Amino acid sequence: MRFHLNVAVTFLAVVGLYCAPAQAQISKAYFSGYTFMADQVEIGVRFPYSLQISEEKDAKGIGILDAELGKRLMADLPTSFDLDFGTSDATGEVTLAFALDWENVSVTKIGDVYKIVIDIHAQILAFDFAEKKVIAAFPVAVQLRDGAKEKPSKTYIMSRIRELYLTNKHGVNVFDEFIARFKTVKINAKYRNYIQLTDVDVTERAMKKVSEFSQLKLSNFKGFVGQHFTKFLSVNQSVAVLPYSKGQAIGGRMAMRFSDGEVFDMTMPEPDYQMQIQYTGFGKKLLDKNNVWEAWLYVTGYTLTVLEPLSGRKYLSAGFRDSVVVKQVAGETEPDHWSAYQEAFFSLSTNLTKQISLRDTAWLDKRTKEKNVSEQLEKLEGILERCR
């Protein structure tokens, strides 16, 4: 049964996907709780841990994830439009949901320690329930890095994911992150245009490196890149993007499963602007060492292309790379290359999405060979302005 509370509260608006200026913001929305962006067939494969937790009920018969999400939202209400904890079948009404779209667990043995990385990604999803049409999406993500002396069991991993939903034990909670995003984004009733990351390509050389320092398969690595890049773009540019398609058809239908087991096909709009990433490589180098510590340089890079599919016009096509220096105790254990490469990717993606507006020559000159990249980024900024 879906989580319902017949109350109205004020709420800050969420960023819309349709890229039209000066659209009217909504004055009311409905909230349908915890959902999965998947159908019944694939849900157990894509979200095995979250699905199992979602099926647990509290003393009132409400799913524990719906109950926890509702409790935290009621304790930290937004302030710019009324929110009804229910659904509406009226055309034109906007419904919001916590829509889980990626769950990933990576376990890598480094020396005598097992490094565990857990990613949970969701969308603040706005849709018209009557027309089954997506209106807006805003990505939310948390990551937990953990370690264990023994290979973690499924029970161990389940407990960690449960804690990311139900507690603040690790200093992070995915529902808190979801609620915090409400206070920084906006949503309109209607928009005209959309932008979406439609493809992540990985060169053979880059994927070989990924296989050397992690257990991620190609599809999982693409998901990692796509989910995190869209999050950084959305946060740093105050703009929403259509969810990364992960190889699915662009536009068309998207399945959503609600906590009461109901499944609906939502219409996903066609993007007016497409983004594509080609991941080109990784590199590392021991910079310095002594009897106390070692300093490693980690470099990573990708090419980002932004285009208009109807005309084929490219607004941006340039390669970028960034690096981080990581220090560790000398001879303590084998370096954790995967965590360091993640930091390099996060650094590149965070700063690049900020440079769309900043266009700092000193930063750009060190990270791309593209001569007119500042002009290209200015064009991209113009596109994103139409997406706010």
N, C-alpha and C positions, 0 to 999 in steps of 0.2 A: 504493500500500500504506500502511495506517495505521501511524503511528509506535508501536513497541512496545519497552518495556524491562521485563523481568521483575524488577522491584525493588519493594520496599515502603518508604515513607517516612512520616514523621509530618507532619500537615497541620492548619493552623487551619481552622475551619469557616467556611462561606459563609452569608450571611444567606438565610433561606428566604422564599419568596413567600407561602406559606400563613400566614395571620396568627393562629396559635394560640400561646398562652403555654405555657411549661414543656414543650416538646416535647424528646424525647431527641435529642441531637446524634449524628451518625454517627461510627463508629469507623474506617471504611474507605471509600475511594472509588476508582474507576478513572479514569484520565485518557486521553481519546481524541485529544488534540492539537488541531490547527488545523482549524476547520470554518467553513462559510459558512451563514448563515441565509437560504437561497434555494434554488430548484430549478434544474435544468439550463437551463431556458429563460431565466430572468431573471438568472442569476448573472453573465453577461458584460456585462449592461447596468448592473447595480448596482455591480459590483466589477471593472471592467475592468483596473485596474492590479494589484490584489492577486491576482486570478485568474492573470494571466500570471506573476507572481513565484512563486506557489504551485506552478506546474507545472514549475519548474526543480528539478533533482535534484543532490544532492551526490555525492561519489565512491562512497558506499555505496548509492546509488539511493534515498535518502530525500529527500523534498521539503525544500528549503532552509528553508522557514518552520517546518515541523515540527521539523527538526533544531535550528534556532536556539532555538525555544521550549523544546524539551526540554533543551538545554544550559544555558540560563539558569535554568530551573526546578530542575535538578539542583544548580546552584551556590548556590541560595538556597531551601532546602527549608523549608516550613512545619513546624509543630510540634505539632499536636493530633489528627491521625488518619492512619492508614496510607494511602498512595497507591500504587496499582498502575498502571504505565504500560501499560495494555491495556484490554480491554473484557470485560464479563461478560454472558452471556445469562440469568442467574438473575434471576427476578422479585424486586424489592425492593432490588436493589443499585443504588447511586448512581454514575453516571458523570459526570465533569466534562469540559468542553471550553472552548477559546477559540473563541467563536462570533462571527465578524465579521458585523455587521448594518448598517453604514453606512460608505461611502467617498465623500468629496465633495471636489472641487477647484474653487476659485473663483479666477478671474483677473480683476483690475480694473486698468485703466490710470489712474494718478494722475499727471498731468503727464507727465513723460518716463520714469516708472518703472512697471513692471508689478508690482502687489501680488498675491502668490500665497498663498492660504490652503488648507491641506490638513487635512481632518478624517478621522480613523480612529476608529470606534467599534466596540466589541465587547461581548460579554456573558461573564461567568463563568457558564456555563450548566450547571445540574445537571439530570440526567434519568435516568429508568429506561429503560435500553436495551431490556430485554426487552419492556416494555409500550409503548415508544415514547411516554413521557409526560414532559412537562416538570415538574420539581419546584421549581426556583428559578432566578433570574437576577439578576445583579448587574452594572450597567453600568460600563464602563471606556472612557476616551476620551483621546485626545491630539490636539493641534492644532499645526501648524507654520505660522508666518507667514514668508514669504520675499519677496525682491524681485529683480527682474532688469531690466536696461536694454533687453533685447530680449524680444519676446513668447515665453514659454516653450513649447518644443516638447513633444510627448508623451514623447520620450526624456528631456528635462529633468525633467518631472514624475515619470516612472517612477523616475528615479534618486533623487529626494527621498523618494518613498514607500518605496523599497527601503531607504534609510538609516534611516527610522523603524522598520523591522522588524529590520534586521541590524546596526545600529551605534548608537553614542551620539554621533554627530557633532554633532547639533543640541541636545544636552543633554536629549533625551527619547527614549524607546524604548517602543513600545506593549506589548511583552512584559514589560518591567520594570514598567510600570504595572499590567499584569494580575497579575503575581506579587505586587506590593506590596499589592493589594487583598485577596489571600488572607489577609493578616495582620491585617485589620481587620474581616472579615465572618464570619458563621457560617452553617452549613446544618444543618437537621434532616432526619430521614428522612421525616417526614410533617408536613403543616400543614393548616389548615382553610380559611383565607380568602386572598384575593388582592387586590392593588391595582394599577391600571394607568392610565396616561395614554392615553385612548382617542381623543381628538380635539383637534386644533389648528386653530382657525379664524382667519383673517386678514381683517380688514376691508378693503374696497376702498381706503380711504384709506391704510392702512398698507402694503398691497402696492404701491401706486403709489410710495411712498417707497422701498421695497426695490428696485424696478426702477430708480430714479434713481441709487442709489449702489452697486449691485452687479449682477452678472449672474445672481443666483440666480432660478430659476423658483419658482413657488408651491410645488410639491411639495418642492423642495430646502429652501426656507425653513422649511416645516413640519417637515421632518426635522431641520433644525438646531435649532429650538426644542424639539421633542420629545425628541431625544436628549440635549441638554445639560440640560434641566430635570430629567429623570429621573435623570441622573448627580448633579446637585447635591442632589436630594432623598435619593437613596440614600446618598451620602457623609455629608451633614450630619445625617441622622437615623438612620444605621446601620440602614437598612432596604432591602430589595430590592423591586423592582417588576417586574411583567411587562413585557417589552419593548414600547416604543411601537409601536402597531399600524400607523401610517402609512397609514390608510385601509383596512387589511385587515379581514376579519371578526373581530369580537371573539370570543375563544374559538376552537373549531374546530381546524384543522390548521395546522402550521407546517413547512415543508420545511427539512431540513438536509442539506448536502452535505459529506461528509468528504473529507479530502485524497487518499484513494485513489479518488475518483470515485463512491463509493456515495452514494445519495440516499435518505433516509428521511423519512416524514411523522411529525412528532411531534404529539401531542395537546396543545393549548394550553388551560390551564384558563380558565374564565370568571371575570372579576374580580368580587369581592363589592363592591368600591368602585371607582368610576370617577372619574378626574380629567379635566377639560376646560379648555383654555386658549383664550381669544379674544384675539388680539393686536390691540391697539387703535391703536397709533401710535408715531410718532417725531417728535422736534423738535430743532432746534439753534439756537444763538444765539451770536454773537460777543460775549463779555463784555468783553474789554479788548484793547488792542494798543498797541505802541510800535514803535520802530525795530528792536527786537531780537526780540520774540516776540509771538504772538497766543494768546489764551485763548478756547477754544470750550466752550460748555456743550451737552452732548448728553443728551436725555431720551428714555426709552422706557417703555412700560407695557403691561400685559395684565390681563385678568380671569381669575382662577382659581376654578373651581367643583369641588367634591368632593361626590359624591352616592352614594347606594345605589340601584342601578338597579331592584331588585325593588320597593321601596317608593316610590321617587322622592324620598326624604328628602334634603335638602341639608344638609351639614355646614358647608360654606364656599362663599360666593359673594361675591367682593369684587374690586374693581379696585385694582391697585397700580402705582406708577411709581417710577422711580429715575433718577438723573442722575450723570454724571461730567464733570469738567473736564479738558480735554486741551490742553496747550500745545505749540506748534510754532514753529519759526523763522519770523519774519515774512517773507513774500514768497518763501519757499523753493520752494514748490510748492502745488498745490491740496490742501487738507486731505483726509486719508484718512477720510472720513465713515463708511464701512462698518466699519473697525476700531474706531472710537470707539463706534459704536452697539453693536457686539458687547460692548465693555467695559461699556456701560450695562446690557445684557441680563444679562451675567454677574454684575454687581454686584447687580442686582435679584434674580435667581434664587438666588444664593448667600445673600444676607442674608435673603430671604423664607423659604427653607427652614430657616434657623437660627431665625427668629422663631417658627416653629411651637412651639418649646419656650421660647424666651426671652421672647417677648411684651413687648418693651420699648416702653412707651408713647411715649417720645420719638421712637423710630424710626418706629413705626407712624403717629403723628399727622402726620408729614411726607410719608408715602408712600401713604396711602389716606384716602378720605372716609367709608369704612364705619364707622359709630359703634360697633357691637358686634363689631368684628373680633377683638378679643382673646378673647372668648367663643367665637367660631367657630374660631379657631386652637386653642383648648384642646380643643374637640371633635375636631378633626383629629388632635391629638396622641394622644388616646385611641384613635383608629383605628389610628394607626401603632404604638402600644404593642402592640396585638393582632397586629401584623404582624411583630414581632421574634421 
